[in-house]
């Protein structure tokens, strides 16, 4: 394989991994610990 293809695939895998982890934190079990600042300061 050419080095450019290997670098492109590596960057793509890293972007997909970081995006997946962010979605897991936002909607998975750890999201139960998050607070909504709009609900904390309702008028």
DOZA-852151 format. One line per 8 residues: their letters; for each residue x, y, z of N, C-alpha, C, O. Coordinates in steps of 0.2 Angstrom, whole numbers. Layout:
a) X Y Z X Y Z X Y Z X Y Z | ...
# end
This chain:
xxxxxxxx) 4 -6 0 0 0 0 4 6 0 10 6 3 | 2 11 -3 5 18 -3 5 21 4 0 20 7 | 10 25 6 10 28 12 4 33 13 1 34 19 | 2 36 8 -4 41 8 -10 37 10 -15 40 13 | -11 31 7 -17 27 9 -17 25 16 -23 26 19 | -12 23 18 -11 21 25 -13 27 30 -16 26 35 | -10 33 29 -11 39 33 -18 41 32 -21 42 38 | -21 40 27 -28 42 26 -33 37 30 -38 40 33
xxxxxxxx) -32 31 29 -36 26 33 -35 27 41 -39 26 44 | -29 28 43 -27 29 50 -31 36 53 -34 35 58 | -31 41 49 -35 47 51 -42 46 51 -46 48 56 | -45 42 46 -52 40 46 -54 36 52 -59 37 55 | -50 31 54 -51 27 60 -51 31 66 -55 30 70 | -46 36 67 -46 40 73 -52 45 73 -55 45 78 | -54 47 67 -60 52 67 -67 48 69 -71 50 73 | -67 42 66 -73 38 68 -73 36 75 -78 36 79
xxxxxxxx) -67 34 78 -67 32 85 -68 38 90 -72 37 95 | -66 44 88 -67 49 93 -75 51 92 -78 53 97 | -78 51 86 -85 52 86 -89 47 89 -94 49 92 | -87 41 89 -91 36 92 -91 36 100 -95 35 103 | -85 38 102 -84 39 109 -88 45 112 -91 45 117 | -88 51 108 -92 57 110 -100 55 110 -103 57 114 | -102 51 105 -109 49 105 -110 44 111 -116 45 114 | -106 40 113 -107 36 119 -107 40 125 -112 39 129
xxxxxxxx) -103 45 126 -103 49 132 -110 53 132 -112 55 137 | -112 56 126 -118 60 126 -124 56 127 -129 59 130 | -125 50 124 -131 46 125 -131 40 128 -136 37 129 | -125 37 130 -124 31 134 -125 32 141 -128 37 144 | -124 26 145 -124 27 152 -121 32 156 -123 35 161 | -115 35 153 -112 40 157 -116 47 157 -115 52 160 | -121 47 152 -125 53 151 -129 55 157 -132 60 158 | -130 49 161 -135 50 167 -132 55 172 -135 58 176
xxxxxxxx) -125 56 172 -122 60 177 -122 68 174 -120 72 178 | -123 69 168 -123 76 165 -129 79 168 -135 77 169 | -128 86 169 -134 90 171 -136 95 165 -131 97 161 | -142 97 165 -144 102 160 -144 109 163 -148 110 167 | -140 113 160 -140 120 163 -146 124 163 -147 128 167 | -150 122 157 -156 126 157 -161 124 162 -166 128 164 | -161 117 164 -166 115 169 -164 117 176 -168 118 180 | -157 118 177 -155 121 183 -157 128 185 -158 130 191
xxx) -158 132 180 -159 139 181 -166 141 177 -166 146 174 | -171 137 178 -178 139 176 -181 145 180 -180 145 186 | -184 149 176 -187 155 180 -195 153 181 -198 157 184
# end
